[in-house]
């Protein structure tokens, strides 16, 4: 056998390998190139990192000698130079090399390769068309793989599975959530969704504002990189922008899934097949809105069992009710819509919550498609229903509702929102009422709440005196029947909040309706009775965003918004399950 002589460089490389494994040498040189030479005790840091990561006990002189030896010899130094895989892949893609379509920066695999039903092991298959990943600071391409069980008619995706034409999320599939894909051509990085959560809750950012800011940011980052990157300068690269409608619906659906898994012990939930199908999504929202609200009330009225921030001495001691009309939206002017689901109150006028028609001709733009006056032709109504499917309000259609001074005409924007807070600022119930505020309206809210969750034995309300008189007069009558759900009303401790009580003139308002009166036995001591006012001051910051929401999506959005706000207040993560 002919012998092969090794070069000096090869001999040196063999000696290095006898001192340390190749992967460890690579890491040493990566750290050396990354950490600045001016860093105090640089070599000590490298030794500590290597020893900790590889469970070794190298001495500093070994590492230092190795780095100096490699750095002094260009041949060895070149072997350990770092190259950007992202840039290499981008160059490969943008130079239109034949057959490069299958190479991407990310490959998303199914959350399981085991069939959901028969448990057979399945083989993942990648799609041929790449998707665009929308991350916090850039966009890039990815391929999605799926598993198919022909026997069970099941197709498994990275975040869900499809069975008999139903898209199903499970408690396990939602955990595979570094990237979220529902359908279409865009994949959402979880960090992007988290960022919007906090921008929404803390800064009251709208979907339109967020997507506009994101797209401008991505464009600027791309242009700056293009100036400094030889890959980008030598190739053409198209930017994919965040689609507001797709992002909005994906965010809503994902948060609905997280909400159900957090507030229940359910193991799976079915969502619309297409997040871009407005009709399918609206039907889904109509179907779940009552159940979603019931779970919201049941969960948050009992938050004292899991809160991490509330004072145990005062948590959930008092509930505070109020209403406002600042963050309103366009609604149908048909008033003769009644709720008959509360037998204690009989028929309660609630009005129509749907958005008025605004695009078609020969229709009354004050009313929705369900309540058009007879003069409107059926064909015109049909055209308008078809043209009213947009996710967001057509801003140009709002012009007719704006006064000369630039403010909205509230004759058409008159949704009255009532909400119930606990004294720890947690919101536990809300409703949209196109009709005006009143005691009957407040009773409607509370009786609904007591069906789903417990309320404290004391309350505050800016017109608690009027409410008390209403209860005393009507309790046990047809206007306010006595049942198990209303039995708490006569004995309910009622007081006017400290901010409004000074303006009340009734004799009762100067005595028993004051929160600090001795008849209340100190229950309102150390209680912030103005949490409702503060809550609505926060809610009013959304007034521009809320005008663009149609029913029933508006109800779903409010539920998710208040849920995320409550999570922030109580210090728990919305990613938790079965709390």
N, C-alpha and C positions, 0 to 999 in steps of 0.2 A: 504494500500500500504506500502510495506516495505521500511523503510528509508535507505538511503545510506550515510554513513559517508565519508566525504572528508578528505584527508590527509593534512598534513601541507604544503606539496609541492603544492598540488592542490589549497589550500587556498591562498597561496602566488601568484600563477599564476593568480587567479581570481582578486586579488588586483591590480596586474600589468595591467590586461586588463581594469580595471576601470580607470586607469591613462592614458592609451594610447592604441590605436588599435594595434592588433597583427602585421599587416603588417608594421606599423610604428616602433614597437619594433624590428622587424627583421632588418629593415634598420638601426636603431640605432646601433645594435650589429655588423652589417656588417661594418659600418663606424668605429666603435671602433676597430674591428679586423684589418681593413685595414690601418688606420692611425697610424703611429708609436707613441709610448708613449712619445718619445722625442720631438714631434712636439709642438712648443709653442702654447698656447691657443687651445689645441686640442678639449676640450669640447665646447668651443665657436664655433669652426668650425662645429662640429656635430649639435649643436643647430641651427645654421644658415642654414645649408643644409636641415635639417628636416623641419624647419619652411617654408623655401622657396619652397620646393618640395610639401608639403602637405597643404600649406596655413594655417599654425598654428602659435601660439605665445607661445610656451612652454618656460618656464624659464630654465636657465642653471642648477639650483639645482635639478629640476625634472629629467632632462636627466642624470645628474651625479649620482644621487641617484639610478636611475634605473640600470645604467651600473654597479655600485659598488655592488648592491644587486645581480644581475645575476652572476657577476664574482665571488662572494664569495661563491655561492652555486653550487657545481658540477652538480647537477641534472638540474638546470636551464641553466647553462652554456652549457651543452651538447645539450640542445634543440636548441640552436642557433649557433651551429657549421656549417660552410659552407662545402659543398661537391661539387666536380666537376661533373657536369652532363656529360661533354664530356668524362671524364675518366670512369664514370659508364657505359655509352653507349658503349664505346670502349671495356670495359671488357666483357660486355654482348655479343657483336658481335664476339669478337675473341675467346671466350670460346665455340663457336659453340653450344650455347643453342638452342634447337629445337624451330623453329618458330621465331627466332630473326631477320630474314631477313628484316622485315618491319620496324624495329627500326633504325633510322638514326639521325644524328645531325642536318640535315636541311631538310625542306619540302618546295619545291617550288610550289606555287599555280598558276593557270592561271591568266593572267593580268586582266581578266574580266570573270565573270560567266554569262554574258548576251550574247546571240547569236548575232553575228555581224549583221545578216540580220533580223531575225524575232523578236529579242529582248526578246525571251523567257529566263527565268531563268534556268540555267543548273546546274547539280550536278557534282562537281569535283570528279575524280576517280584517285587514285594513281597507278602508274606503279608498277610492282612486282620486277623489276630489278633496283638496286640502281646505281647511277652515282657517279663519283669522282669529288669533287669540288677542283679546283686548286686555292688556295688562296695565298696571298703574302708569308706567312710563314709556311704553312702546307697544307696537303691534307686531306680531310675527305669525308664521304659518304653522299649522299642526295637522296631523292626520288622526282620525278616530278609527278605532277598531271595535268590532262587535262580535259577539258569539251568537250563533243561531242553533236552536234545538228544533229540528224539523218535526220530531215526534210530538212535542208539546206546543208547537207554534209559539215559541218564545224567542225574542231577540233581546240580548243584553247589551246595554250601552255603558259608558263610564259612570253615569249618575242615576240610571234608572233602567227598567226593562219594559218591554212591550209585550203584552199578551192579549190575544183576541182584539187587536186594535185599541187597546187601552194602555196609556202611559202610566207606569206605576213607580213611585219612589218608595224605598224602604228605609228603615232606621239604619241599615248598613250602607245602602247605596249613597245616602246623603253625606255619609262620613268621608266618602271619596271626593272631597270637595275643594281640592286645591284649584281645580278648574271646573266650571259649570257649563255644561252644554245641554240645551233643550231641543233645539232644532235650528234649521237655517244655516247661515254661513259664519256666524260669530260665536266664539267661545269666550266666556267671561272668567277672568282670573278672580278667585275669591277675594283677594286683597282689594280689587276694584270695587266689589260689592260692599265690603266692609267699609271702605273709604266713603262710599256714598251714604251708607247707614249713618255714619258719624257726621258727615256734612249736612245731611237732612235733619237729624235730631238736634245737633248743636248749632248749626248755622242756618237752618230753615232754607236750604238750597232746593230749588226746583229741578225736575228732570231736565227741562230745557236748559236752565242755567248750567247744570253740571255737565251735560253732554257738549254744550258749546265751549265751555272752559276746557274740557278734556281734549276736544278735537284741536283747539288752538294750541294747547300744550304739546300734544303729540306732533303737530306740524312743526312747531318751533324746535323741539328736541331733534326731530328728524333732520331739519335744515342745518342745525348746529353740528350734528354728527356727519352730515354730508360734506360739510366744509373741511372736516378733519380726517375723514376716512377715505383712503384710496379706493376701497371697494365701492363705496357709494358714488364717488366721483366718476368712476369708470363705467358705471352701469346705471340703468334706469330702474327705479324702484317706486311702485305705486303705494301710496298710503291708504289704508282702509280706515274710515272714520266710524266712530261709535254712532249707531243708529238709535235715536231717542226713543222711538216707539218700541223697538225690539228690547232695548235695555229696560225700559219701564215695565213692560209686561213680564220679562224674565225676572226682574227684581221682585215684583209682586208675587209671582208664582213660587219662587224659591222661598220667600219669607212666609208664605202661607204653609208650605211644607214644613219648614222649621218650627213654625208656631204650633202646628198640630202635634208634631213629635215632642215638643217641649211641654205642652199642656195636657197631654193624654198619654196613655200607654199603648196607643195604636202602633202597629208594626209596619203599616203601609198606607199610602194615600194615592188616589188616582187623580191626575191633573189633565188638562186639555192636551190633545195630541199635538196641536200647533199653537205656539205662543203668538204667532202672527195672525191667527184667525180670530178676529174681534168678536164675531158672533159666538163662536165656541167658548171663548174666554168669558164673555158676558153671561152666557148661560151657566157656566161653571160658577161664576161669582154669585149669581142669583140663587143657585142651588145651595151654596155653602154659607151664605152671609148670616143666616139665623144661627146655624150651628157654631160658626166662628165667633159670633157675639156671645153666645151662651158660654162657650169655653173661656172667652176673655173674662167675663164677669166672674165665673166660678173660680178661675185661676187667681185673679188679682184681688178679689175680696178676701182671699185666704193667704195673702202674701206674707203675713207675719211668721209663717212656718218656715220660710226659706230666705227672707230678706237678710242682707249682710250689712245694711247701713241704718235701718230704722232703730229708734230708741225703744227698747222693749216696754218701757213704762208708759209710753204714749201711743205706740203704733196701733193704728186702726181703732182709736177710741171714739172718734167723731167723724161723721161724713158731712161734706159741704157740697151744696148744690147751687148751680147758677147757670145762666145762659147768655149767649151773645150772638150777634149777627154781623160781626166784622169780617170774618173769613168766609164770605158767602160765595155762592155760585149761581149761575143761571138755572132757573127751574120753571117748569110748566106752571101756568097760572090757574089751572083747574083745581078748585078747592074741594070739591065734593068727593073726596077719597077718605074713607073711614077705616079705622082699625077696630075689629070686633073680637080680637083674640084675648082681651082682658075682661073677663065677665064681671069683675068688680066694678068696672067703670061703664060698661055697656059700649055703645058706639062712640069712639073718639075720633074727631076730625083731625086728620094728619096732612091732607093735601097730597099732591102728586110730586114725587121726587125726580121724575125724569126731566131731561134737558129739553127745552123748546126747540122746535125745528127752526133751521136758520139758513138753509141753502136753496131749497126748491122754491119755485115761484108758485103763485096761486094757492098759498097756504097762509094760515094765521101764525105768525112767528112768535106769538105769546104762548103757544101750546105745543105739547109733544105730539108724536104720531098717534098716540092712543086717545087723545082728547081734542082732535081737530073739530071745529064747528062744521055743521052740515054743508056749508058753502064750498068747502074745499073738496075738490074732486078726488076720487079714489086713486086715479093714476098719478096725480100730483103727490099725494101722500106716499105712494109706493116709491116714487122717485126720491123723495126726501129721506125715507127710511134707508134706502140704498146709499144715499150720499151722506148719511149721518154716522157712518161706521168708524170715523177716525178716532184714534186713541185720545188725542189731545184736542182741545177746543181750537177751532179755526180762528186765529186771532183777528183776521180781517172781518169776520162776522160780528165781532164785538163792537164795531164802530157805532152801530145804531143804538147801542146801549150806553154810550158815553156822553155825558153832558158837556156843555161848552167849556166848563172849567176843568175838564179832564177827569172828573170823578164818575163813578158808575151810577147809573140810575137804579136804585134799590127796589123799584117796583117789580123788576124782573129778577133781582138778586136778593131774594128774601128768605133764604133758608135759615131758620132759627135753630141754633145748636144748643142743646142742654147737655150738661155733663155732671157727673157725680164723682167727687174726689174724696179720698180718705185724708185725714189731717196730716199724714206723712207725704202728701203731694201725689200719691199714686192715684191715677184715674181708674175708676172701676166700672164706669158706665157712661154711655153717651147716646144721643139720638139726634137725628135731623128732623126738624119740624117746620115745614113751609108755613104752617099757620102760627099765629102769635103765641107768646108765652102766657101761661096761666097756671093756676093751682091744679087744675085737672091735668095739665101737661106734666107737672112735677109728679103727681100721684101716678100717672101712667109710667113714668120712668122707674120710680121706686118699686112699684108692684112688679114690673118686669124684672128688676134686679133681684128682688127677694125670691123669685122663682129659681134663680140660677146660683145665688150665693148669699151669705149672711151679711147684713148691714149692722153697724153699731147701734146702740140704743140712744144716741144723741146726734143731732144734726144742726147745721148752720145754713142759713139762707138769707139773702138780703131782704126778702119779704116774708120772713117766717111768721110774722104776725098775721098776715092775710091768709097764709096757708093754715095756720092753727085754727083760725075762725072758720075756714072752709071745712076742715076736718070735723070740727065740733058741730057744724050745722048739718053736714051731709052724711057723716058716717052712719052706716046702717040703712041708708036710703037707696033708691035706685041709682042715684048719682055716685055713690061710693058704698058698694055692698060690703057687708062684714063677712070675711072668709079667713081661712088660715093665713093667707098671704097679706091681709090687711089688718090683722089683729094687733100688730105692733103700733099702728098709727095713733090711737088715742093715748097711749102711754109714752109715746116718743117724746124725748126731751128736745124742745125746739128753742133756738135762739137766733137773734139777728147778729150777723158778723160785726166785729168791732168797728170796721170802717164805715158801715152804713147806719149803724144804730143811732148815731148822734143826730141824724137827719129825720128820725121818726118821731111823730108827735102824739100818737095814741098813749093813753095812760099805761096800757100793758107794755108798750115798747120802752117805757121809762122804768119798768120794774122787771116783771118775770121774763120779758123777751131779751133782756140784757145778758150776755154770756157770763158775766161775773156776778149775777144775782145769786143770793144764797140758796134759792130754791133748787138750783142745779147741782148743789153739793160739790162744787169744785171740779166738775167733770170737764169744764172748758179751760181750767187753769193750765198754763204752759202749752196751750194749743194755738197754732197759727190758724185763725179763722178766715184768713184771706187767701188760702191756697187756690180757691176757684178763680178769684180775680187774677192772681199771678199766673194760673194755668191758661186763662183766656188771653192774657197779655202775650204769652208765648204763642198761643194758637193764632193770634191776629197777625203775626209775622208771616203766616202762610197765605195771607189773603189773595195775593196775586196768583199763587200757584193753584189754590183751591178753585178758582173760577174756571179753570180748564178741566175739571173732572166731571165726567158723566156718571150718572147712577146706572148700575150698582157698583161700578169700579170705585166710586168715591167712598162708599161705605167700607169696602175692603181696605182701601188705602188708609182711612182714619184708624181702623182697627189695628193695622200693622204699625202705623206711626205711634199710636198711644202705647202699644205693646213694647216697642223699642225704647220709647221714652221711659216707661216704667222699669224696664230692665236696667237702664242707666241709673235711675233713681235708687233702685234697690241693690245695685251692685252685682247683678248676675248676668251671665252671658246668654244671649239669644240662641247660642249653639247647643246649650244643654238639652238633654232629653229626659222625659218622664220625671220632671221636677216634683 
